[in-house]
Amino acid sequence: MATPPPNMEGGPPPVVVQPPGTDMTGICFKDQLWLSSYPLDRNLVFDYFAISPFYDWTCNNEQLRQRAIHPLDTSHLSKMTGTEYMLTEVTEPHLFVIRKQKRDGPEKVTPMMTYYVLDGSIYQAPQLCNVFAARVGRALYHINKAFTTASSNLEKIGYVDPENETAASESRASKETIDFKEFNRVNQILQSLSRKLPPAPPPPPFPEGYVPVPTGEAENGPETQPAGEAQQPPVDPIIDQGPAKRMKY
């Protein structure tokens, strides 16, 4: 008959237990001697978790262990109230997820913390807000670094050494020299494209109710208008159509 794992019948904690609510996300626990002596599966993983500093010895699971009942027996845990641990996800033998929760009734539980056993190492899962804060801080760091690098590169581009300023101006002047052969070639390409394109669309119609001013009256202007009447500003048919119908250039 195989020897039961240590602490199977309960007993004093082998390590110093942290106070409840202590942040232990930076702690990793691994007992290589235990792992080399017993298999890590769904039946013994809780006994392995119980020797870690994450274990709360006042939980309901410990009471079941002292009564020689499997600590993860839900038929007994559902009848109790208080703090308990529940195995929520298993991928033997690499990953085991254990959730600490407070039970107020058979169907009423409140999650408190989550732990996971990854290849024999036990970790406390961080809170979701801490994960978001860490990701945002990392993103801001990389954004700030990118802007710093871009700013330094722009300063190098805009800097001109006074000694080489004359040479730079000469090279710039040589680059700006017009190549007439290239100009003619581009002009021919543009002309051939203009012939292939469809004709320009007709101008937009005048707005409804608009009466164009006769040419004679437009030439006379304010000279032929009676002195008692106020001069009306010329109507722009395009502007009167509203900003949504203005022609864009």
C-alpha positions, 0 to 999 in steps of 0.5 A, a space after each residue: 500500500 502506498 504511503 499517503 502524502 505528508 499532511 494528509 491527516 492535517 497538522 501544523 503548517 510547515 511554513 509561515 502563513 501570511 495574514 489574510 488579504 496579503 498580496 503574494 503575487 510575487 511569491 512562487 512555491 515549489 517543493 521538488 521533494 514532494 513532486 519527486 515522491 507523489 504524482 501531481 493529479 486532481 486527487 493529490 494536487 490539493 495536498 500539495 497546495 496545502 503545504 504552500 504559504 497560500 493555504 488558509 488552515 481555517 478553511 472548510 477543506 481542512 476540516 474535511 481533511 481532519 475527518 478523513 474526507 477528501 478536501 474537494 468533496 462538493 457534497 460536504 462543502 456545499 453543506 458548510 459555510 465559510 472559506 473554502 477552496 475549489 478546483 475549477 480547471 484541470 489539465 493534468 499534469 501541467 495546470 490546476 486552477 484553484 479558487 478561494 471563495 466564501 460560501 454563504 449557502 449551498 448555491 451562494 458563493 463569493 470568489 475571493 482569490 485564484 491560484 494556479 499550479 503550473 508544472 509544479 509551481 504555485 502562483 497567486 493570480 493577480 487582480 484584474 485591475 492590477 493586470 490592466 494597470 501593468 499593461 497600460 503602464 507598459 504601453 505608455 512606456 513604449 509610446 514615450 520611448 517611440 516619441 523620444 526616438 522620433 524626436 531625436 531623429 527629426 532633430 538630426 534631419 533638421 540639423 545642418 553643420 555650418 561647415 557643410 552648409 555651402 556644400 548642402 546648398 550646392 547639392 540642393 541647387 543641383 537637384 532642383 535643376 529642371 530636366 526638360 526631357 523629363 518635363 516633356 515626357 510627363 506632359 505627354 503622359 498627362 495629355 494622353 490620360 486627359 484624352 482617355 478620361 471622360 468629359 467633365 460633368 456639367 456644372 451643378 444646376 441653380 437652386 430652386 427659385 433662383 432667377 439669374 440676373 440679366 447681363 444688362 442689369 448686371 452691367 448697370 449695377 447700382 447706377 440703375 437701382 432706385 435710390 430708396 431701395 437697398 442694394 441686394 448682394 449678388 447671389 452665389 448659386 454654389 454657396 446657396 446650395 449649403 456646405 454639403 453641396 459646395 464644390 471641393 477643390 
